[in-house]
Amino acid sequence: MAISLAGYAVWSLTGALALATLLPLSKLPFGAIRGLAFPRAQMAILAALAAVFAVIMGGPLRGPAVMLAIIAFVQLGYIIKFTPIWPKQSQRATPSQLADKTRQMSLLCANVKMSNRSYARLMRLINDQDPDVAVAIEVDAEWTQALEEAFRYTYEHWVKVPQDNGYGLCLMSRLPLHDTKVRTLITENVPSIRTGLTLPSGDPVELHILHPEPPVIDHDTKGRDSEIALVGLEAQQAAVPTIVAGDLNDVAWSTTTRRFQRLSGLLDPRVGRGLYNTFHADFAVFRWPLDHLFHSAQFRLVSIKRLDHIGSDHFPIFFQLALTAQPADATPIEPATVQEEVEVRSMIRDEKQRDRAPIGEDWEKD
């Protein structure tokens, strides 16, 4: 039976989706391959729709229909844990934990997009949400100055790292900070923040703020992967409850992020609740979760919400947590193997020795 033009299109789409599904399984650290793990929800929907069309067409398209259905199920297998039908990693705070405000903290994280100058939109969000800790990512000197003018009397404690390459950071906190360090973990001019903070109850918490390099088609992802893994190893060794937050330039279901959880043992509050897609704010069809918060099992979740558009390509995201005396009863995270830790430490060591400019440091200067 002759294959129609529509049939050729279905076969071509099936081949492309099969390749896009299989390549990330290789775990090769190249942007062109790792980036294919981002649009898993979009590829699952596209494969399912194409499978239905192939079934309707029948005849020689029965084979592609089966393949497309398999592709849809494989893609869904990665994202289904970020739906309410999956068991939750972060346990909900109990009424007694909610009543103890002294052991709670809230954090708002926003990638502002350096070239975006809609300062007032972020200011309104911060005023509305009134977080204990607010983090702005991709800030330059102008952004830092605007934030300081708006909140110098609201937040007593500041960590300002303005940069004109899209990797600047600004942390504002009403909770006392201590042992604060601004560090270059892997790539020069890609800073991160590690700080202790003290809850009103007096309990200490360790906070890491990250914004590693993004994956791009023509470059490997070892810099990003190494920075995320290194913080995972540090979190594993932390003596106090730990939070890691920021724009990780990676999706929640990726090889890198899942390895980070195995290395750190930290929990993802989105598991069992929702995707909370934060990027791209301007294109609803192409969105995925790039802005993250992971926490120790001693924390319980009070709330999580994606916030309104601020003129950036990212939506801000807001978390509120309650610290408890004991970790959750069960932490459903498989620990990293010895071999995995050896491989990660080798990658980190090699990346630290590379001398290169950060990826995309001129993107926001055009």
NUNU-334179 format. One record per residue (C-alpha): residue in one letter; residue number from 1; x negated, z, y negated. Coordinates in Angstrom, 1 decimal, padded with zeros to 4 digits. Layout:
  r    k      px      pz      py
  A  NUM       X       Z       Y
...
end
This chain:
  r    k      px      pz      py
  M    1   000.0   000.0   000.0
  A    2  -001.4  -001.0  -003.4
  I    3  -002.3   001.9  -005.7
  S    4  -000.7   001.6  -009.2
  L    5  -002.4   002.4  -012.5
  A    6  -000.7   005.8  -012.4
  G    7  -002.2   006.3  -008.9
  Y    8  -005.7   005.5  -010.1
  A    9  -005.2   008.0  -012.9
  V   10  -004.1   010.7  -010.5
  W   11  -007.1   010.0  -008.2
  S   12  -009.5   010.1  -011.2
  L   13  -008.0   013.3  -012.5
  T   14  -008.2   014.9  -009.0
  G   15  -011.9   014.0  -008.7
  A   16  -012.7   015.3  -012.2
  L   17  -010.8   018.6  -011.6
  A   18  -012.5   019.0  -008.2
  L   19  -015.9   018.6  -009.7
  A   20  -015.1   021.0  -012.6
  T   21  -013.9   023.5  -010.1
  L   22  -016.9   023.2  -007.7
  L   23  -019.8   023.0  -010.2
  P   24  -019.4   026.6  -011.6
  L   25  -019.6   027.9  -008.0
  S   26  -023.2   026.9  -008.0
  K   27  -023.9   029.6  -010.6
  L   28  -026.6   027.4  -012.1
  P   29  -027.3   028.8  -015.6
  F   30  -026.7   025.6  -017.6
  G   31  -024.2   025.5  -020.4
  A   32  -022.6   022.3  -019.2
  I   33  -021.8   024.0  -015.9
  R   34  -021.1   027.5  -017.0
  G   35  -018.8   026.3  -019.7
  L   36  -016.5   024.8  -017.1
  A   37  -015.5   028.3  -016.1
  F   38  -013.9   028.9  -019.5
  P   39  -010.7   026.8  -019.2
  R   40  -009.6   028.0  -015.8
  A   41  -006.0   028.6  -016.9
  Q   42  -005.8   025.2  -018.5
  M   43  -007.2   023.5  -015.4
  A   44  -004.8   025.4  -013.1
  I   45  -001.8   024.3  -015.2
  L   46  -003.1   020.7  -015.4
  A   47  -003.7   020.6  -011.6
  A   48  -000.3   022.0  -010.8
  L   49   001.5   019.5  -013.1
  A   50  -000.5   016.6  -011.6
  A   51   000.3   017.8  -008.1
  V   52   004.0   017.8  -008.8
  F   53   003.7   014.3  -010.2
  A   54   001.8   013.2  -007.2
  V   55   004.4   014.6  -004.9
  I   56   007.1   012.7  -006.8
  M   57   005.1   009.5  -006.6
  G   58   004.6   010.1  -002.8
  G   59   002.9   007.4  -000.7
  P   60  -000.9   007.2  -001.1
  L   61  -000.8   010.1  -003.5
  R   62   000.0   012.7  -000.9
  G   63  -003.7   013.4  -000.4
  P   64  -004.4   014.0  -004.1
  A   65  -001.3   016.2  -004.2
  V   66  -002.7   018.6  -001.6
  M   67  -006.1   018.6  -003.3
  L   68  -004.6   019.3  -006.7
  A   69  -002.6   022.2  -005.2
  I   70  -005.8   023.7  -003.7
  I   71  -007.6   023.3  -007.1
  A   72  -004.7   025.0  -008.9
  F   73  -004.8   028.0  -006.4
  V   74  -008.6   028.3  -006.7
  Q   75  -008.5   028.4  -010.5
  L   76  -005.6   030.8  -010.4
  G   77  -007.6   033.0  -008.1
  Y   78  -010.0   033.8  -010.9
  I   79  -007.5   034.6  -013.6
  I   80  -004.7   036.3  -011.6
  K   81  -006.4   039.7  -011.9
  F   82  -005.7   039.5  -015.6
  T   83  -002.0   039.5  -015.0
  P   84   000.4   042.5  -014.5
  I   85   000.7   041.8  -010.8
  W   86  -002.9   042.9  -010.2
  P   87  -004.0   046.6  -009.9
  K   88  -005.3   048.0  -013.2
  Q   89  -008.9   049.0  -013.6
  S   90  -008.4   051.2  -016.7
  Q   91  -005.8   053.9  -016.1
  R   92  -003.2   054.6  -018.7
  A   93  -003.6   057.9  -020.6
  T   94  -001.2   060.6  -019.5
  P   95   001.0   062.4  -022.0
  S   96  -001.3   065.4  -022.1
  Q   97  -004.3   063.1  -022.8
  L   98  -002.3   061.4  -025.5
  A   99  -001.5   064.7  -027.1
  D  100  -005.2   065.6  -027.5
  K  101  -006.2   063.5  -030.5
  T  102  -009.7   065.1  -030.7
  R  103  -010.8   063.2  -027.6
  Q  104  -009.5   059.8  -028.7
  M  105  -011.2   057.0  -030.5
  S  106  -010.1   053.5  -031.6
  L  107  -012.2   050.4  -032.2
  L  108  -011.4   047.2  -033.9
  C  109  -013.7   044.2  -033.2
  A  110  -013.6   041.0  -035.2
  N  111  -015.8   037.9  -035.2
  V  112  -015.2   036.9  -038.8
  K  113  -016.9   033.5  -038.6
  M  114  -019.6   033.6  -041.2
  S  115  -018.4   030.6  -043.3
  N  116  -014.9   032.1  -043.5
  R  117  -014.4   033.8  -046.8
  S  118  -010.9   035.2  -046.3
  Y  119  -012.2   038.8  -046.8
  A  120  -008.8   040.2  -047.7
  R  121  -007.2   039.2  -044.4
  L  122  -009.6   041.3  -042.5
  M  123  -009.4   044.1  -045.0
  R  124  -005.6   044.3  -044.6
  L  125  -006.0   044.4  -040.8
  I  126  -008.5   047.3  -041.0
  N  127  -006.2   049.2  -043.4
  D  128  -003.2   048.6  -041.2
  Q  129  -004.8   049.6  -037.9
  D  130  -007.0   052.3  -039.4
  P  131  -009.6   052.3  -036.5
  D  132  -012.1   055.0  -036.1
  V  133  -014.8   052.3  -035.6
  A  134  -014.6   048.8  -037.1
  V  135  -017.1   046.1  -036.0
  A  136  -017.5   042.8  -037.9
  I  137  -019.6   040.1  -036.2
  E  138  -021.2   037.0  -037.8
  V  139  -021.6   038.7  -041.1
  D  140  -024.0   037.6  -043.8
  A  141  -024.9   039.5  -047.0
  E  142  -021.7   038.4  -048.7
  W  143  -019.5   039.7  -045.9
  T  144  -021.4   043.0  -045.8
  Q  145  -021.0   043.4  -049.5
  A  146  -017.3   042.7  -049.4
  L  147  -016.8   045.2  -046.5
  E  148  -018.8   047.9  -048.3
  E  149  -016.9   047.5  -051.5
  A  150  -013.6   047.8  -049.6
  F  151  -014.4   050.6  -047.3
  R  152  -017.3   052.7  -048.7
  Y  153  -015.0   055.6  -049.1
  T  154  -013.1   055.1  -045.8
  Y  155  -016.1   055.0  -043.5
  E  156  -018.9   057.4  -043.9
  H  157  -021.3   055.9  -041.3
  W  158  -022.6   052.4  -041.4
  V  159  -024.9   050.1  -039.5
  K  160  -025.5   046.9  -041.5
  V  161  -027.4   043.9  -040.1
  P  162  -026.5   041.0  -042.3
  Q  163  -028.0   037.6  -041.2
  D  164  -027.5   034.1  -042.4
  N  165  -027.7   032.6  -038.9
  G  166  -024.3   033.6  -037.5
  Y  167  -025.6   036.6  -035.6
  G  168  -025.2   039.3  -038.2
  L  169  -023.4   042.6  -037.4
  C  170  -021.7   045.4  -039.3
  L  171  -020.5   048.6  -037.8
  M  172  -018.4   051.1  -039.8
  S  173  -017.4   054.5  -038.4
  R  174  -015.7   057.6  -039.5
  L  175  -017.1   059.3  -036.4
  P  176  -020.6   060.6  -036.8
  L  177  -023.4   058.4  -035.4
  H  178  -026.7   059.5  -034.0
  D  179  -029.8   057.9  -032.4
  T  180  -028.7   054.5  -033.8
  K  181  -030.9   051.5  -033.0
  V  182  -030.7   047.9  -034.1
  R  183  -032.5   046.0  -031.4
  T  184  -033.6   042.5  -030.4
  L  185  -033.0   042.6  -026.7
  I  186  -033.9   039.1  -025.6
  T  187  -034.0   036.4  -028.3
  E  188  -035.5   036.9  -031.8
  N  189  -032.9   037.1  -034.6
  V  190  -030.1   037.9  -032.2
  P  191  -029.6   041.6  -032.9
  S  192  -027.5   044.2  -031.0
  I  193  -026.6   047.8  -031.9
  R  194  -026.9   050.9  -029.6
  T  195  -025.7   054.1  -031.1
  G  196  -024.4   057.5  -030.1
  L  197  -021.2   058.7  -031.7
  T  198  -019.4   062.0  -031.6
  L  199  -015.7   062.4  -031.1
  P  200  -013.8   065.1  -033.1
  S  201  -013.9   067.3  -029.9
  G  202  -017.7   067.2  -030.0
  D  203  -018.0   065.0  -027.0
  P  204  -020.8   062.4  -027.2
  V  205  -020.3   058.7  -026.5
  E  206  -022.7   055.8  -026.3
  L  207  -021.7   052.6  -027.9
  H  208  -023.2   049.1  -027.5
  I  209  -022.3   046.2  -029.8
  L  210  -023.3   042.7  -028.6
  H  211  -023.1   039.1  -029.8
  P  212  -025.3   037.1  -027.5
  E  213  -025.9   033.3  -027.7
  P  214  -023.0   030.9  -026.8
  P  215  -023.2   028.5  -024.0
  V  216  -023.9   024.9  -025.1
  I  217  -024.0   021.7  -023.1
  D  218  -027.7   020.9  -023.6
  H  219  -029.2   024.4  -023.1
  D  220  -029.4   026.9  -020.3
  T  221  -027.5   030.3  -020.6
  K  222  -030.3   032.6  -019.5
  G  223  -030.6   034.2  -023.0
  R  224  -026.9   035.2  -023.0
  D  225  -026.9   036.1  -019.4
  S  226  -030.1   038.3  -019.7
  E  227  -028.8   040.2  -022.8
  I  228  -025.5   041.0  -021.1
  A  229  -027.2   042.0  -017.8
  L  230  -029.8   044.2  -019.7
  V  231  -027.0   046.2  -021.4
  G  232  -025.3   046.5  -018.0
  L  233  -028.4   048.0  -016.5
  E  234  -028.7   050.4  -019.5
  A  235  -025.0   051.4  -019.2
  Q  236  -025.6   052.2  -015.5
  Q  237  -028.2   054.7  -016.5
  A  238  -026.3   056.3  -019.5
  A  239  -026.0   060.0  -019.4
  V  240  -022.8   060.1  -021.4
  P  241  -019.5   058.0  -021.3
  T  242  -020.3   054.5  -022.5
  I  243  -018.5   051.6  -024.3
  V  244  -019.8   048.1  -024.5
  A  245  -018.0   045.8  -027.0
  G  246  -018.3   042.6  -028.9
  D  247  -018.1   038.8  -028.7
  L  248  -020.0   038.2  -025.5
  N  249  -019.5   034.4  -025.7
  D  250  -018.3   034.5  -022.1
  V  251  -015.0   034.8  -020.4
  A  252  -013.8   037.8  -018.5
  W  253  -013.8   036.1  -015.1
  S  254  -017.2   034.5  -015.3
  T  255  -020.2   034.9  -013.0
  T  256  -022.1   036.7  -015.8
  T  257  -019.3   039.1  -016.8
  R  258  -018.5   040.0  -013.2
  R  259  -022.2   040.7  -012.6
  F  260  -022.3   042.8  -015.7
  Q  261  -019.5   045.0  -014.3
  R  262  -021.3   045.3  -011.0
  L  263  -024.5   046.3  -012.8
  S  264  -022.8   048.7  -015.2
  G  265  -019.9   050.1  -013.3
  L  266  -017.8   049.8  -016.5
  L  267  -014.1   049.0  -016.4
  D  268  -012.2   046.2  -018.1
  P  269  -008.9   047.3  -019.6
  R  270  -007.5   043.8  -019.4
  V  271  -007.5   043.7  -015.6
  G  272  -003.9   044.1  -014.5
  R  273  -002.6   043.7  -018.0
  G  274  -003.3   040.4  -019.6
  L  275  -005.8   037.8  -020.8
  Y  276  -005.8   038.8  -024.5
  N  277  -007.3   035.5  -025.5
  T  278  -009.2   035.8  -028.7
  F  279  -010.8   032.3  -029.1
  H  280  -009.9   029.7  -030.3
  A  281  -007.6   031.1  -033.0
  D  282  -006.6   027.7  -034.3
  F  283  -005.8   025.9  -031.0
  A  284  -003.3   027.6  -028.8
  V  285  -003.9   025.2  -025.9
  F  286  -007.6   026.0  -025.8
  R  287  -007.9   029.8  -025.7
  W  288  -009.7   032.2  -023.6
  P  289  -011.0   035.9  -023.8
  L  290  -014.4   035.9  -025.4
  D  291  -014.2   039.3  -027.2
  H  292  -014.5   042.3  -024.9
  L  293  -014.6   046.0  -024.5
  F  294  -015.8   047.7  -021.3
  H  295  -015.8   051.5  -020.8
  S  296  -016.8   054.2  -018.4
  A  297  -014.2   055.5  -016.0
  Q  298  -014.0   058.8  -018.0
  F  299  -011.9   056.9  -020.5
  R  300  -008.2   056.2  -020.2
  L  301  -006.5   053.4  -022.1
  V  302  -004.1   054.3  -024.9
  S  303  -003.5   050.8  -026.3
  I  304  -005.0   047.3  -026.5
  K  305  -003.7   044.5  -028.7
  R  306  -004.8   041.2  -030.1
  L  307  -004.4   041.2  -033.9
  D  308  -003.4   038.6  -036.5
  H  309  -005.4   035.6  -037.6
  I  310  -008.0   036.3  -040.3
  G  311  -009.2   032.8  -041.0
  S  312  -011.8   032.9  -038.3
  D  313  -011.9   031.0  -035.1
  H  314  -011.5   034.3  -033.3
  F  315  -008.6   036.8  -033.3
  P  316  -009.7   040.4  -033.8
  I  317  -008.9   042.8  -031.0
  F  318  -008.1   046.5  -031.1
  F  319  -008.6   049.2  -028.4
  Q  320  -007.7   052.9  -028.4
  L  321  -009.2   055.1  -025.6
  A  322  -008.9   058.7  -024.6
  L  323  -011.8   060.6  -023.1
  T  324  -011.1   062.8  -020.0
  A  325  -013.2   065.4  -018.2
  Q  326  -013.2   063.4  -014.9
  P  327  -013.6   059.7  -014.0
  A  328  -010.6   057.8  -012.7
  D  329  -009.8   058.5  -009.1
  A  330  -011.0   055.1  -007.9
  T  331  -013.3   052.6  -009.6
  P  332  -012.5   049.2  -007.9
  I  333  -015.8   047.7  -008.8
  E  334  -018.3   046.7  -006.2
  P  335  -021.8   047.8  -007.2
  A  336  -024.7   045.3  -007.6
  T  337  -026.9   044.8  -004.6
  V  338  -030.6   045.6  -004.8
  Q  339  -031.4   041.9  -004.6
  E  340  -029.1   041.1  -007.5
  E  341  -030.8   043.8  -009.6
  V  342  -034.2   042.3  -008.7
  E  343  -033.1   038.8  -009.7
  V  344  -031.6   040.1  -013.0
  R  345  -034.8   042.0  -013.9
  S  346  -036.9   038.9  -013.2
  M  347  -034.6   036.8  -015.4
  I  348  -034.7   039.3  -018.2
  R  349  -038.5   039.5  -018.1
  D  350  -038.9   035.7  -018.2
  E  351  -036.4   035.4  -021.1
  K  352  -038.2   038.0  -023.2
  Q  353  -041.4   035.9  -023.0
  R  354  -039.7   032.7  -024.3
  D  355  -040.4   031.9  -027.9
  R  356  -037.4   029.9  -029.4
  A  357  -034.8   030.0  -032.1
  P  358  -031.3   031.3  -031.4
  I  359  -028.8   028.7  -030.2
  G  360  -026.5   027.5  -033.0
  E  361  -028.1   029.4  -035.8
  D  362  -027.4   026.6  -038.2
  W  363  -023.8   025.9  -037.2
  E  364  -022.3   028.0  -040.0
  K  365  -024.6   026.6  -042.7
  D  366  -023.0   023.1  -042.8
end
